[in-house]
Amino acid sequence: MRAQAWSGLPSARGVRADRGVDPTVIAWAAGQAAASRVPGTVTSGAAGPLALSANDTNRLEGAPPCLNRPADPTRCQTAVRGRERLVAKHSAVDGAGRLRATPIDGVRFRPTRPVPHEDGTVAEIARTDWPEVVAPIVHVHVTTTEPGRIRAWGLHQSSTDRLFVVKGLVSIVVFDGRIGSPTEGVLNEFKVSERNPGLLVIPPNLYHGWKVIGTEEAFIINMPTSPYNYSEPDALDLPYDSPAARELVPWRW
């Protein structure tokens, strides 16, 4: 069988499948040659720095298992430069659509669904017969945040927040810094928008904040369990950019 001449690093135009050479073998060997620069690495003299035939596949010293044609090709892993630097994807939900993350003790998220009708859509925000809505609704306000802006970190000493994103794509993060909590040290992130709406319930003494990760201004409704106290506000703030925030809350957008 004729050898395949290869010059330089692998490229789509350099693959000559008509000569019977496995492009994966060529790419792997070319990468090995470029990385090692060891004289004598598979060469072809004047034809270029690499010449391989299909018979070379199983004779390449140190070749990854994928080059040896395993019985189950789905289990082989093709050698890719920089693979060790890649990060595996992880699904935020399971097959039933449930969040995989360990929920912080007391935090509740109730997804809702926009129901289409002939004029648009309608979505429920809160109902007193929902198990997530335990305390009565005594105060409702809406806050807006511009794209790319961060509002973090804050916690309430006695009041529970009940947040609902009406418009915009928002990343809301909650961190449990309560000493002795069964979920002490656990962090939850919720990505919510008008396309993925839901009621997020955040109990007292949990650090929480959000960033608008979409391209438009976000509108967030809050229904705290206690009316705002103008003389003695319940909220405590930990500025996001402060050294203390970097030390206490293990999250950066």
The 8 nearest C-alpha neighbors of each residue, nearest first, counted from 0:
[[1, 2, 52, 53, 19, 18, 54, 3],
 [2, 0, 3, 52, 18, 19, 51, 53],
 [1, 3, 52, 51, 50, 4, 0, 18],
 [4, 2, 50, 51, 52, 5, 18, 1],
 [3, 5, 50, 46, 49, 47, 2, 6],
 [6, 4, 49, 47, 50, 3, 48, 7],
 [5, 7, 47, 48, 49, 4, 8, 46],
 [8, 6, 9, 5, 48, 29, 47, 49],
 [7, 9, 29, 10, 6, 30, 33, 26],
 [10, 8, 26, 13, 29, 7, 11, 25],
 [9, 11, 13, 12, 8, 14, 26, 7],
 [10, 12, 13, 14, 9, 15, 22, 26],
 [11, 13, 10, 14, 15, 9, 16, 5],
 [12, 14, 10, 11, 15, 9, 5, 6],
 [15, 13, 12, 11, 22, 16, 10, 9],
 [14, 16, 17, 18, 13, 20, 3, 19],
 [15, 17, 18, 19, 20, 14, 21, 22],
 [18, 16, 15, 19, 20, 14, 3, 21],
 [17, 19, 16, 20, 15, 3, 1, 2],
 [20, 18, 16, 17, 53, 21, 52, 15],
 [21, 19, 53, 52, 16, 18, 22, 3],
 [20, 22, 24, 23, 53, 25, 19, 16],
 [23, 21, 25, 24, 14, 26, 20, 16],
 [24, 22, 26, 21, 25, 27, 66, 77],
 [23, 25, 27, 21, 22, 26, 28, 66],
 [24, 26, 22, 28, 23, 27, 29, 21],
 [27, 25, 23, 29, 9, 24, 28, 22],
 [28, 26, 30, 24, 29, 25, 23, 31],
 [27, 29, 31, 25, 30, 26, 24, 32],
 [28, 30, 32, 26, 31, 27, 8, 25],
 [29, 31, 33, 27, 28, 32, 34, 26],
 [32, 30, 28, 34, 29, 33, 35, 27],
 [31, 33, 29, 35, 30, 34, 36, 40],
 [34, 32, 30, 31, 36, 35, 29, 8],
 [35, 33, 31, 32, 36, 30, 29, 37],
 [34, 36, 37, 32, 33, 31, 30, 40],
 [35, 37, 33, 32, 34, 38, 40, 31],
 [36, 38, 35, 40, 39, 32, 34, 33],
 [39, 37, 40, 36, 41, 35, 32, 42],
 [38, 40, 41, 37, 42, 36, 32, 48],
 [41, 39, 38, 37, 42, 32, 36, 49],
 [40, 42, 49, 39, 50, 43, 48, 51],
 [43, 41, 49, 48, 50, 44, 40, 39],
 [42, 44, 50, 46, 49, 47, 48, 45],
 [45, 43, 46, 42, 47, 48, 49, 50],
 [44, 46, 47, 43, 48, 42, 4, 49],
 [45, 47, 44, 43, 4, 48, 5, 6],
 [48, 46, 6, 45, 49, 43, 5, 44],
 [47, 49, 42, 6, 43, 5, 44, 7],
 [50, 48, 42, 5, 43, 41, 47, 4],
 [49, 51, 4, 43, 3, 42, 5, 2],
 [52, 50, 3, 2, 55, 49, 53, 20],
 [51, 53, 2, 54, 55, 20, 3, 1],
 [52, 54, 20, 55, 56, 19, 21, 51],
 [55, 53, 52, 56, 57, 58, 51, 0],
 [54, 56, 58, 53, 52, 57, 51, 59],
 [57, 55, 54, 58, 53, 59, 66, 24],
 [56, 58, 67, 55, 59, 54, 66, 62],
 [57, 59, 55, 56, 60, 54, 62, 61],
 [60, 58, 62, 57, 56, 61, 55, 28],
 [59, 61, 62, 58, 57, 63, 56, 28],
 [60, 62, 59, 63, 64, 58, 31, 57],
 [61, 63, 59, 60, 66, 64, 27, 57],
 [62, 64, 65, 66, 61, 78, 77, 76],
 [65, 63, 66, 67, 75, 62, 76, 69],
 [64, 66, 75, 76, 67, 63, 77, 68],
 [67, 65, 64, 68, 63, 56, 24, 62],
 [66, 68, 64, 65, 57, 69, 56, 63],
 [67, 69, 66, 65, 70, 72, 64, 71],
 [70, 68, 71, 72, 67, 65, 75, 64],
 [69, 71, 72, 68, 74, 73, 67, 75],
 [70, 72, 69, 73, 74, 75, 68, 65],
 [73, 71, 74, 75, 69, 70, 68, 65],
 [72, 74, 71, 75, 76, 69, 70, 65],
 [75, 73, 72, 71, 76, 69, 65, 70],
 [74, 76, 65, 72, 73, 64, 77, 69],
 [77, 75, 65, 78, 74, 64, 63, 73],
 [76, 78, 65, 79, 75, 63, 23, 66],
 [77, 79, 27, 76, 63, 80, 82, 65],
 [80, 78, 82, 81, 77, 27, 76, 26],
 [79, 81, 82, 78, 30, 83, 27, 84],
 [80, 82, 83, 84, 79, 85, 78, 86],
 [83, 81, 85, 84, 79, 80, 78, 86],
 [84, 82, 81, 85, 80, 86, 79, 87],
 [83, 85, 82, 81, 86, 80, 87, 79],
 [86, 84, 82, 83, 87, 81, 88, 80],
 [85, 87, 88, 84, 83, 82, 89, 81],
 [88, 86, 89, 85, 84, 90, 82, 83],
 [87, 89, 86, 90, 85, 91, 92, 84],
 [90, 88, 91, 87, 92, 86, 99, 93],
 [89, 91, 92, 88, 93, 99, 98, 94],
 [90, 92, 99, 98, 89, 93, 100, 97],
 [93, 91, 98, 97, 99, 96, 90, 94],
 [92, 94, 96, 95, 97, 99, 98, 91],
 [93, 95, 96, 92, 97, 90, 98, 99],
 [96, 94, 93, 97, 92, 98, 99, 91],
 [95, 97, 92, 93, 94, 98, 91, 99],
 [98, 96, 92, 93, 95, 99, 94, 91],
 [97, 99, 92, 100, 91, 93, 96, 101],
 [98, 100, 92, 91, 93, 97, 101, 90],
 [101, 99, 98, 102, 187, 91, 92, 188],
 [100, 102, 103, 99, 185, 187, 98, 186],
 [103, 101, 100, 104, 106, 187, 107, 185],
 [102, 104, 106, 182, 105, 185, 101, 175],
 [103, 105, 106, 182, 102, 181, 180, 175],
 [106, 104, 202, 103, 107, 201, 200, 102],
 [107, 105, 201, 103, 200, 104, 202, 102],
 [108, 106, 200, 199, 105, 109, 131, 201],
 [109, 107, 199, 198, 200, 110, 197, 106],
 [108, 110, 198, 197, 111, 107, 199, 131],
 [111, 109, 197, 196, 108, 198, 112, 195],
 [110, 112, 197, 196, 109, 123, 122, 113],
 [111, 113, 122, 114, 196, 110, 123, 195],
 [112, 114, 122, 121, 120, 115, 111, 194],
 [113, 115, 120, 121, 112, 122, 116, 119],
 [116, 114, 120, 119, 113, 121, 117, 118],
 [115, 117, 119, 118, 120, 114, 121, 113],
 [116, 118, 119, 115, 120, 114, 121, 113],
 [117, 119, 116, 120, 115, 121, 114, 113],
 [120, 118, 116, 115, 117, 121, 114, 113],
 [121, 119, 115, 114, 116, 113, 122, 118],
 [120, 122, 114, 113, 115, 123, 119, 116],
 [123, 121, 113, 112, 114, 124, 111, 120],
 [122, 124, 125, 111, 121, 112, 126, 113],
 [123, 125, 122, 198, 163, 126, 197, 111],
 [126, 124, 123, 127, 198, 132, 129, 131],
 [125, 127, 128, 129, 132, 124, 123, 131],
 [126, 128, 129, 132, 125, 135, 133, 130],
 [127, 129, 126, 130, 132, 133, 131, 125],
 [128, 130, 131, 132, 126, 127, 125, 133],
 [131, 129, 132, 133, 128, 127, 126, 109],
 [132, 130, 129, 133, 107, 200, 109, 108],
 [133, 131, 130, 129, 127, 134, 126, 128],
 [132, 134, 131, 130, 135, 127, 129, 128],
 [133, 135, 132, 224, 136, 127, 137, 131],
 [136, 134, 137, 133, 224, 127, 132, 138],
 [135, 137, 138, 224, 222, 134, 223, 139],
 [138, 136, 135, 226, 224, 225, 139, 222],
 [137, 139, 226, 222, 136, 223, 140, 225],
 [140, 138, 222, 221, 137, 223, 141, 220],
 [141, 139, 221, 220, 222, 142, 138, 219],
 [140, 142, 220, 219, 221, 218, 143, 139],
 [141, 143, 219, 218, 220, 140, 144, 221],
 [144, 142, 218, 217, 219, 216, 145, 141],
 [143, 145, 217, 216, 148, 146, 218, 211],
 [144, 146, 216, 148, 147, 217, 143, 215],
 [147, 145, 211, 216, 215, 214, 148, 213],
 [146, 148, 211, 212, 145, 210, 149, 213],
 [147, 149, 146, 145, 210, 211, 144, 150],
 [150, 148, 210, 209, 151, 147, 211, 208],
 [149, 151, 209, 208, 210, 152, 148, 239],
 [152, 150, 208, 239, 153, 149, 209, 238],
 [151, 153, 237, 208, 207, 239, 238, 236],
 [154, 152, 236, 206, 207, 235, 151, 237],
 [153, 155, 206, 204, 205, 235, 234, 207],
 [156, 154, 234, 203, 204, 158, 233, 157],
 [155, 157, 203, 204, 233, 158, 234, 154],
 [156, 158, 203, 155, 159, 233, 204, 202],
 [159, 157, 203, 155, 224, 225, 156, 223],
 [160, 158, 202, 203, 224, 223, 201, 161],
 [161, 159, 223, 201, 200, 162, 222, 221],
 [162, 160, 200, 222, 221, 199, 223, 201],
 [163, 161, 221, 199, 220, 198, 160, 200],
 [162, 164, 198, 220, 219, 197, 165, 199],
 [165, 163, 219, 192, 166, 218, 220, 191],
 [164, 166, 218, 193, 219, 163, 192, 220],
 [167, 165, 218, 217, 193, 164, 192, 168],
 [166, 168, 217, 192, 215, 216, 213, 169],
 [169, 167, 192, 213, 212, 191, 211, 217],
 [168, 170, 211, 191, 212, 190, 210, 171],
 [169, 171, 190, 210, 209, 189, 211, 172],
 [172, 170, 209, 189, 188, 208, 169, 190],
 [171, 173, 188, 207, 208, 187, 209, 189],
 [172, 174, 207, 187, 206, 186, 188, 205],
 [175, 173, 186, 206, 205, 185, 176, 207],
 [176, 174, 183, 205, 184, 185, 177, 186],
 [175, 177, 183, 184, 174, 178, 205, 206],
 [178, 176, 180, 175, 183, 179, 204, 205],
 [177, 179, 180, 176, 183, 175, 184, 181],
 [178, 180, 177, 181, 183, 182, 176, 184],
 [179, 181, 183, 182, 177, 178, 104, 175],
 [182, 180, 183, 179, 104, 103, 178, 177],
 [181, 183, 180, 185, 103, 104, 184, 175],
 [184, 182, 180, 175, 185, 176, 181, 177],
 [183, 185, 175, 176, 182, 186, 174, 177],
 [186, 184, 182, 175, 183, 174, 103, 187],
 [185, 187, 174, 173, 175, 184, 188, 103],
 [188, 186, 173, 172, 174, 189, 102, 185],
 [187, 189, 172, 171, 173, 170, 190, 186],
 [188, 190, 171, 170, 191, 172, 187, 169],
 [191, 189, 170, 169, 171, 188, 168, 192],
 [190, 192, 195, 169, 196, 168, 189, 164],
 [193, 191, 168, 195, 194, 167, 196, 164],
 [192, 194, 196, 166, 195, 165, 167, 164],
 [195, 193, 192, 196, 113, 191, 112, 168],
 [194, 196, 192, 191, 193, 197, 110, 112],
 [197, 195, 193, 192, 111, 191, 194, 110],
 [196, 198, 110, 111, 109, 163, 199, 108],
 [197, 199, 163, 109, 108, 162, 110, 200],
 [198, 200, 108, 162, 161, 107, 197, 163],
 [199, 201, 161, 107, 106, 160, 108, 198],
 [200, 202, 160, 106, 159, 161, 199, 203],
 [203, 201, 159, 105, 106, 160, 200, 205],
 [202, 204, 155, 157, 159, 156, 158, 205],
 [205, 203, 154, 156, 155, 206, 202, 177],
 [204, 206, 175, 154, 203, 174, 207, 176],
 [207, 205, 154, 174, 153, 173, 152, 175],
 [208, 206, 173, 152, 172, 153, 205, 174],
 [207, 209, 151, 152, 150, 172, 171, 153],
 [210, 208, 171, 150, 170, 149, 172, 151],
 [209, 211, 149, 170, 148, 169, 212, 150],
 [210, 212, 169, 146, 147, 213, 168, 148],
 [211, 213, 169, 168, 147, 210, 146, 170],
 [214, 212, 168, 211, 215, 146, 167, 169],
 [215, 213, 146, 212, 216, 167, 147, 168],
 [214, 216, 146, 213, 167, 217, 145, 168],
 [215, 217, 145, 146, 144, 167, 143, 218],
 [216, 218, 167, 166, 144, 143, 215, 145],
 [217, 219, 143, 166, 165, 142, 164, 167],
 [220, 218, 164, 142, 141, 163, 165, 143],
 [221, 219, 141, 163, 162, 140, 164, 142],
 [220, 222, 162, 161, 140, 139, 223, 141],
 [221, 223, 139, 161, 138, 160, 136, 224],
 [224, 222, 160, 225, 159, 161, 221, 138],
 [223, 225, 159, 158, 134, 136, 137, 222],
 [224, 226, 223, 158, 227, 137, 138, 159],
 [227, 225, 138, 137, 228, 223, 224, 139],
 [226, 228, 229, 225, 232, 233, 138, 223],
 [227, 229, 232, 231, 230, 226, 233, 225],
 [228, 230, 231, 232, 227, 226, 233, 234],
 [229, 231, 228, 232, 227, 233, 226, 234],
 [230, 232, 228, 229, 233, 227, 234, 235],
 [233, 231, 228, 234, 229, 230, 227, 235],
 [232, 234, 155, 156, 231, 235, 157, 228],
 [235, 233, 155, 232, 154, 156, 236, 153],
 [234, 236, 154, 153, 155, 233, 237, 156],
 [237, 235, 153, 152, 238, 234, 154, 151],
 [236, 238, 152, 153, 244, 239, 235, 151],
 [239, 237, 241, 240, 152, 236, 151, 244],
 [238, 240, 151, 241, 244, 152, 237, 245],
 [241, 239, 238, 242, 244, 245, 243, 237],
 [240, 242, 244, 243, 238, 239, 245, 237],
 [243, 241, 245, 244, 246, 240, 239, 247],
 [242, 244, 246, 241, 245, 247, 237, 238],
 [245, 243, 247, 241, 246, 242, 248, 239],
 [246, 244, 242, 243, 247, 248, 249, 241],
 [245, 247, 243, 244, 248, 242, 249, 241],
 [246, 248, 244, 245, 243, 249, 176, 242],
 [247, 249, 244, 250, 245, 246, 174, 206],
 [250, 248, 247, 245, 251, 246, 186, 174],
 [251, 249, 248, 252, 245, 172, 186, 174],
 [252, 250, 249, 245, 248, 239, 244, 240],
 [251, 250, 210, 149, 170, 209, 212, 172]]
